[in-house]
Amino acid sequence: MSSQTIKEVDAVVLGAGFAGLYMLHQLRSKGFSTIVYEAGDGVGGVWYWNRYPGARCDIESIYYNYTFSKELYEEWTWTSRFPEQAEILRYLNYVADRFQLRSDIQFNTRVTAAHFDEKQHKWMIHLNDGQYILTRYFITGIGCLSAANVPNIQGLQQFNGKWYHTGHWPHEKVDFTGKRVGIIGTGSSGIQAIPVIAKEAEQLTVFQRTPQYTIPARNHAYEEDFIKETKKNFEAIKRSMRNSVSGTPFAQNQQSAMEEPDDKRQAVFEKAWAQGGFAFSATYHDLLTNEQSNEKAAEFIRSKIRQIVKDPVVAEKLCPKYMYGTKRQVLDSDYFETYNRENVLLVDVKESPIQKITGEGIQTADNHFDLEIIIFATGYDGMTGPLFKIDIRGRNGVSLKEKWKDGAAVQTYLGLTTAGFPNLFMITGPESPSVLVNMPIAIEQHVEWIAECMHYLREHDIDLVEPTIEAEEAWSTHCRDVANATLYVKGDSWYTGANIEGKPRSFLIYLGGFDYYTKYCNEVAQNNYVGFKLMKLKSIS
Ligand code: N01
């Protein structure tokens, strides 16, 4: 390390998305000096990077926003049910300006390493420009899906055309007009991009490994009166989201799909299909715990695919066979209809695997497909991937990667902290409800808990907070027990890590319900942070 003067702050926050922006706002209001580092040149996080055609949110806009400020909620007007990426990005820019956050955000800066210095009892943060910064608290707000997965397919470097990953889309428009385009991957990103690109490209070839259960989003513009009413009901909406299982104001039907007569169940599914959005997954409480109920939902969606897609061979290839919902349910706009277009070709790469990428396109076991553009909609190394991109080292120089290495289960306390890494907080970290809850609401809960915790520590002259091994073992066991009672753990997806070659399989999302989780975290705080070691430096040295 050089002898340069090292800047020091109370808190370093990583990422200027929903999490980082609100964390900064909270810490400032409590008088903590804070700096946010952001790799991009603007705010927005996932909505800054995911600019691919068709990108929009799958949670309704009136719920997919901050609730910490009534004024903000009243000032901002969403235009449609499911907001487009550009609109969410505008919203986050508005928030950054509205609360004058930019002055404490350093853009175009990547944190490469964060090491806990045991002599100073502080974190030394290493930046990609060679600078260092010392901080008491280190807080990650880097999301669960920011480490892009570009599969290691032989020959990519030889490809003469252009290629893109959906999560690192260029800022300028990619022109597909008159082009032969190939897209690999049919998860949420691929399914949103395919109908839009198909309208522009000369030919679109979809390389599908696993078909998906997707429900029509039924996006529409909002009426003025609806928005007025929503704003009037802000407090009630906020209360119901914050006290709900999923961070949205929707109640789940408490009935089992198997208790309902066939005709009634069919009508319930039809109604949810017509309504669009996530209503379908809330039709019965046991779709993800009872295999028979699950199959009823799965077969309903397959029947819809067979109705929509005209070519029965293509329709059958598009019918998923795995258990409904064990991969994230997708919302689409005209996805299956797109396969009725003459310029769209579906290639089943389970039947005929991709062998290599050539200078001119993609070679599968049976065919060569000439392409000018290849799009990787191949997802992310989820949950731990973003954290592992940074060399985070706690006590004794042990890295997070080593602590959670192959097969050794990830262990956290509340999905927020982990033993051996004092004063490290992970917003929406592994083993918290995160991606199975409406994210802005999950983020607000974490941010407020962290800020309160830091305030408490300062008020009580406590310098370090770190979970006990016992507390984190108990939390992780509870997390696994809850997950193992569901069908989620049986799926092969980024939820379980099965999408990344060699990644140990584990389900790292807390499924006990957002309401229960919030109550639990609050009780930990009310009981003087039970499960944490609270340390005063005076008594350490
Ligand atoms: O990624 P995915 P995503 N050869 O992992 C395939 C959120 N999100 O970016 O299923 C061939 O879901 C892979 O196949 P398989 C949301 O939480 C939200 O689409 O592994 N194919 C799969 O089809 C979502 O769940 C929104 O067999 C390969 C696809 O690539 C999460 O982000 C929008 C392959 C990856 O699907 C991730 O979604 C977008 C290979 N080597 C994203 N490797 C909204 O809010 C992978 N695949 C709406």
Residues whose N, C-alpha, C, O or C-beta is under 5 A from the ligand:
A	BS01	N01	R56 C57 D58 L145 P151 I184 G185 T186 G187 S188 S189 G190 F207 R209 T210 R328 A377 T378 G379 Y380 W494 N499
